């Protein structure tokens, strides 16, 4: 059995106008404005993004565990409000739903989350995109600031939930950014990248991941590739 560790944003789902709730939480908790275009979120954990924004702003306040929990609470509240009002929308990445259905239906695969999102906002996004049924467990930005530390968290959670201990070499990271690949490389884990985010296919190929796809169109080929890795 292989444990497939899926990134969320850009990989299996896409949020539209998802930044305003984050900016609102930054303003309330840290008194810092999130200026559009100054920080690229792709592949980073939310704590790393917060620390980058604080460093750029010269803010004296720093991120600790208590403050991160306060931020997560505010962000989840503001994101839920924005989703309810239709100000933020979240949808599955084009073509991913039938692929997830196929993978989830095969006994040799188990699916889990490996995302930089904080857990509460990740779950909100998955529900809004109609993908929550595929991902019962995983690792989140609320667990670690460093993305490369998340695979073992996901493995531990899966073992706690199922009793199965999946070694690193039987895991596969599925993402859309160089940082997904870097986390896989740091852990000796195979990696499949899909160019459904903001990083171009040609750039992903240059990283030499174990597999690269332009999109989710050829679900049969993706399933065969994951089986072979």
ZIURLIN-V37559 format. One record per residue. RES is the residue in one letter. SS is DSSP state (a for helix, b for strand, c for the rest). PHI is phi as a letter, one per 30 degrees, with the letter a starting at -180 (999 if undefined). Layout:
BEGIN
RES_SS_PHI / RES_SS_PHI
END
This chain:
BEGIN
X_c_999 / X_b_c / X_b_c / X_b_c / X_b_c / X_b_c / X_c_d / X_c_c / X_b_d / X_c_i / X_c_c / X_c_c / X_b_b / X_b_b / X_b_c / X_b_c / X_c_h / X_c_d / X_a_d / X_a_e / X_a_d / X_a_d / X_a_d / X_a_d / X_a_d / X_a_d / X_a_d / X_a_d / X_a_d / X_a_c / X_c_i / X_c_b / X_c_d / X_c_c / X_c_d / X_c_e / X_c_i / X_c_d / X_c_b / X_c_c / X_c_d / X_c_e / X_c_i / X_c_d / X_c_d / X_a_e / X_a_e / X_a_d / X_a_d / X_a_e / X_a_d / X_a_d / X_a_d / X_a_d / X_a_d / X_a_d / X_a_d / X_c_i / X_c_d / X_c_d / X_c_d / X_c_b / X_c_c / X_c_b / X_a_d / X_a_d / X_a_d / X_a_d / X_a_d / X_a_d / X_a_d / X_a_d / X_a_d / X_a_d / X_a_d / X_a_d / X_a_d / X_a_d / X_a_d / X_a_d / X_a_d / X_a_d / X_a_d / X_a_d / X_a_d / X_c_i / X_c_d / X_c_c / X_b_b / X_b_b / X_b_b / X_b_d / X_c_d / X_c_e / X_c_i / X_a_d / X_a_e / X_a_d / X_a_d / X_a_d / X_a_d / X_a_d / X_a_d / X_a_d / X_c_d / X_c_c / X_c_d / X_c_d / X_b_b / X_b_b / X_b_c / X_b_b / X_b_c / X_b_b / X_c_b / X_c_d / X_c_d / X_c_d / X_a_e / X_a_d / X_a_d / X_a_e / X_a_d / X_a_d / X_a_d / X_a_d / X_a_d / X_a_d / X_a_d / X_c_i / X_c_c / X_a_d / X_a_d / X_a_d / X_c_b / X_c_d / X_c_b / X_b_l / X_b_b / X_c_b / X_c_d / X_c_d / X_c_d / X_c_b / X_c_d / X_c_d / X_a_d / X_a_d / X_a_d / X_a_d / X_a_e / X_a_d / X_a_d / X_a_d / X_a_d / X_a_d / X_a_d / X_a_d / X_a_d / X_a_d / X_a_d / X_a_b / X_c_i / X_c_c / X_c_c / X_c_c / X_c_d / X_a_e / X_a_d / X_a_c / X_b_c / X_b_b / X_b_d / X_b_c / X_b_a / X_c_b / X_c_b / X_a_e / X_a_d / X_a_d / X_a_d / X_a_d / X_a_d / X_a_d / X_a_d / X_a_d / X_a_c / X_c_i / X_c_c / X_b_e / X_b_b / X_b_c / X_b_c / X_b_b / X_c_d / X_c_c / X_c_c / X_c_c / X_c_c / X_c_d / X_a_e / X_a_d / X_a_d / X_a_d / X_a_d / X_a_d / X_c_d / X_c_h / X_c_d / X_c_d / X_b_a / X_b_b / X_b_b / X_c_d / X_c_a / X_c_c / X_c_e / X_c_c / X_a_d / X_a_d / X_a_d / X_a_d / X_a_d / X_a_d / X_a_d / X_a_d / X_a_d / X_a_d / X_c_d
END
